[in-house]
Amino acid sequence: MIKHMVFFSLHYAKGSAEVKHFFEGAATLTAIEGVQHFESLQQTSKKNDFQYGLSMEFENEAIYKAYNNHPLHVAFIQQYWIPGVAAFMEIDHVPLVF
């Protein structure tokens, strides 16, 4: 299982129509086969400068790679992510096994 998360700030004012539009675009990612447990997130802590987040899970590396190359993901990056995101951090985790 891969947990894929991105935390980011947008160029848009909090609560604006542009923010709503961005997250409507992000929701289209759920149509990609293999996306599980999709969440749109809003920051509540003052410990970092990122305003928002997206989180999802993938069963394995092959499904995650297919997601990255999927036309809906590529379109989201071009239409929403590149023009809207001011700064971000991507985090991908797998379960820690000893």
C-alpha positions as CSV (number, residue, x, y, z in Angstrom):
1,M,0.0,0.0,0.0
2,I,1.3,3.5,-1.0
3,K,-0.1,6.5,0.7
4,H,0.4,9.5,-1.6
5,M,0.0,13.0,-0.1
6,V,0.6,16.5,-1.3
7,F,0.5,19.5,0.9
8,F,0.3,22.9,-0.7
9,S,-0.7,26.6,-0.8
10,L,-2.7,28.1,-3.5
11,H,-2.4,31.5,-5.2
12,Y,-6.1,32.1,-4.4
13,A,-7.8,33.7,-1.4
14,K,-9.1,31.2,1.1
15,G,-12.8,30.6,0.5
16,S,-12.7,32.0,-3.0
17,A,-14.4,30.5,-6.1
18,E,-11.0,29.7,-7.4
19,V,-10.2,27.4,-4.4
20,K,-13.6,25.7,-4.8
21,H,-12.9,25.2,-8.6
22,F,-9.4,23.8,-7.8
23,F,-10.8,21.1,-5.4
24,E,-13.6,20.3,-7.9
25,G,-10.9,19.6,-10.4
26,A,-9.0,17.5,-7.8
27,A,-12.1,15.4,-7.2
28,T,-12.0,14.2,-10.8
29,L,-8.9,12.2,-9.8
30,T,-11.2,9.7,-8.0
31,A,-12.4,8.5,-11.4
32,I,-8.9,7.0,-12.0
33,E,-8.9,3.3,-11.4
34,G,-6.9,2.3,-8.3
35,V,-7.3,5.6,-6.4
36,Q,-8.5,4.7,-2.9
37,H,-9.4,6.7,0.2
38,F,-9.2,10.1,-1.6
39,E,-9.4,13.1,0.8
40,S,-9.2,16.9,0.3
41,L,-7.7,18.5,3.4
42,Q,-7.5,21.9,5.0
43,Q,-4.7,22.8,7.3
44,T,-5.5,23.7,10.9
45,S,-2.0,23.9,12.5
46,K,0.1,27.0,12.6
47,K,3.3,24.8,12.4
48,N,3.7,25.1,8.6
49,D,2.7,27.4,5.8
50,F,0.8,24.9,3.6
51,Q,-3.0,25.6,3.5
52,Y,-4.4,22.4,1.9
53,G,-3.7,18.8,1.2
54,L,-4.7,15.9,-0.9
55,S,-4.3,12.3,0.2
56,M,-5.0,9.0,-1.5
57,E,-3.8,5.4,-1.4
58,F,-2.8,2.9,-4.0
59,E,-2.6,-0.9,-3.7
60,N,0.9,-1.1,-5.2
61,E,3.7,0.7,-7.2
62,A,2.3,-0.4,-10.6
63,I,-1.1,1.2,-9.9
64,Y,0.6,4.4,-8.6
65,K,2.7,4.7,-11.7
66,A,-0.4,4.1,-13.9
67,Y,-2.2,6.9,-11.9
68,N,0.7,9.3,-12.5
69,N,0.5,8.7,-16.3
70,H,-3.3,8.7,-16.5
71,P,-4.8,11.4,-18.8
72,L,-7.0,12.7,-16.0
73,H,-4.1,13.2,-13.7
74,V,-2.0,14.8,-16.5
75,A,-5.0,17.1,-17.3
76,F,-5.4,18.0,-13.6
77,I,-1.7,19.0,-13.3
78,Q,-1.9,21.2,-16.5
79,Q,-5.3,22.8,-15.8
80,Y,-5.3,23.2,-12.1
81,W,-2.1,22.4,-10.3
82,I,0.5,24.4,-12.4
83,P,-1.6,27.6,-12.5
84,G,-3.0,27.3,-9.0
85,V,-0.3,26.0,-6.6
86,A,2.1,28.5,-5.1
87,A,4.2,25.9,-3.1
88,F,4.0,22.3,-2.2
89,M,5.5,19.2,-0.6
90,E,4.9,15.7,-1.9
91,I,5.1,12.7,0.6
92,D,4.7,9.1,-0.4
93,H,4.7,6.4,2.3
94,V,4.5,2.7,2.6
95,P,3.9,0.8,5.8
96,L,7.0,0.3,8.0
97,V,7.6,-3.3,8.5
98,F,10.2,-4.8,10.9
